[in-house]
Amino acid sequence: MISPMLPIRLVLFCVAMLSAICSAVQADPSANDLEAAQSSIAQLTPHDVGSRYGQALGAVQICRNTRTTVKVPALSTVYTGADLKSFEAQAKKIYDAWIKLKQCTLIDDPSECNVVVDESCAAAIGEIGPSGTVFPGLMEGTAR
């Protein structure tokens, strides 16, 4: 049986998530931020950049002591047209996967989920952290 409070909780959860996303992404990247973002993505496709953008936004939702850098909001302004659609679709897909992981820690077996979260956060820092192997400088901090 579905609890009558479930729709209210779902709405509150969605509002909290939107608030967190908005606070994680700065509104107006500077010209220097845009230039840095463009030079960072020279070797990556919009799909790949969207993956890392979604990873950064999602990881900071569940990885303690992490935050996005000024590069992140700048990425969403780099593309137009079909490239923008590819970037946005992939970013949403990856971000949604992180949010499902966050929900796992709240609903499923906490100990099993904590292992997955810890490994995912460590991988995110390793890939997009200050010394990242894939897209360095999108996140700051330490994993869990």
C-alpha positions in Angstrom: 0.0 0.0 0.0 1.3 3.4 -0.9 1.6 5.9 2.0 -0.5 9.0 1.5 2.6 11.0 2.5 4.6 9.6 -0.5 3.5 12.3 -3.0 4.3 15.1 -0.5 7.7 13.6 0.3 8.4 13.2 -3.4 7.6 16.8 -4.1 9.8 17.9 -1.2 12.6 15.7 -2.4 12.3 17.2 -5.9 12.4 20.8 -4.6 15.4 20.0 -2.4 17.2 18.4 -5.4 16.5 21.5 -7.7 17.7 23.8 -4.9 20.9 21.8 -4.5 21.5 21.8 -8.3 21.0 25.5 -8.6 23.4 26.2 -5.7 26.0 23.9 -7.2 26.0 25.6 -10.5 27.0 29.3 -10.6 24.8 31.4 -12.9 27.3 33.6 -14.8 30.6 32.2 -15.7 33.3 34.8 -16.5 35.1 35.1 -19.8 38.1 33.4 -18.3 36.0 30.5 -17.1 34.5 30.1 -20.5 38.0 30.2 -22.1 39.3 27.6 -19.7 36.3 25.3 -20.3 36.7 25.6 -24.1 40.4 24.7 -23.9 39.7 21.8 -21.6 37.3 20.2 -24.0 39.3 20.4 -27.2 39.8 16.6 -27.3 36.4 15.5 -26.1 33.1 15.1 -27.8 29.9 17.0 -26.5 28.7 13.5 -25.4 31.9 13.0 -23.3 31.8 16.5 -21.9 28.1 16.0 -21.0 29.1 12.8 -19.1 31.6 14.6 -17.0 29.3 17.6 -16.4 26.6 15.2 -15.2 29.2 13.3 -13.1 30.3 16.5 -11.4 26.8 17.7 -10.6 25.7 14.2 -9.4 28.8 13.4 -7.4 28.6 16.6 -5.4 25.1 15.5 -4.3 26.4 12.4 -2.5 30.2 12.7 -2.1 31.0 14.5 1.2 33.4 17.4 1.2 33.2 18.0 -2.5 32.1 20.8 -4.7 32.1 21.8 -8.4 34.6 24.3 -9.7 34.0 27.4 -11.9 34.6 25.2 -15.0 31.3 23.4 -14.4 28.8 26.2 -15.1 30.9 27.3 -18.0 30.5 23.9 -19.8 26.8 24.4 -20.2 27.4 27.5 -22.3 29.9 26.1 -24.7 27.6 24.2 -27.1 24.8 25.0 -29.4 22.5 23.1 -31.8 22.9 19.4 -32.1 26.0 19.4 -29.9 24.1 21.1 -27.1 21.4 18.4 -27.3 24.0 15.6 -27.2 25.7 17.3 -24.2 22.4 17.9 -22.3 21.0 14.3 -23.0 24.2 12.7 -21.7 24.5 15.0 -18.8 21.0 14.2 -17.7 21.5 10.5 -18.1 24.7 10.5 -15.9 23.2 12.9 -13.3 20.1 10.8 -13.0 22.3 7.7 -12.4 24.0 9.5 -9.5 20.6 10.5 -8.0 19.5 6.9 -8.2 22.7 6.0 -6.3 21.8 8.6 -3.7 18.3 7.1 -3.3 19.9 3.7 -2.9 21.6 4.9 0.3 18.2 6.0 1.6 16.1 3.0 0.7 18.1 -0.2 0.0 20.7 -2.0 2.1 22.8 0.9 3.5 26.0 -1.1 3.9 26.0 -2.4 0.4 25.1 1.0 -1.0 27.8 2.7 1.1 30.4 0.6 -0.6 29.1 1.5 -4.1 28.9 5.2 -3.1 32.5 5.2 -1.7 33.8 3.6 -4.8 31.8 5.9 -7.1 33.0 9.0 -5.2 36.6 7.9 -5.3 36.3 7.2 -9.1 34.8 10.7 -9.6 37.6 12.4 -7.7 40.1 10.3 -9.7 38.6 11.2 -13.0 37.4 14.8 -12.6 39.1 16.0 -9.4 42.0 18.4 -9.2 44.4 15.8 -10.7 41.8 13.9 -12.7 42.7 11.4 -15.4 39.8 12.2 -17.7 38.7 15.9 -17.2 40.7 17.4 -14.4 39.4 20.3 -12.4 35.7 19.9 -12.4 35.5 18.9 -8.7 37.3 19.9 -5.6 37.5 18.0 -2.3 38.0 14.5 -1.1 35.8 11.5 -1.6 33.7 10.5 1.5 
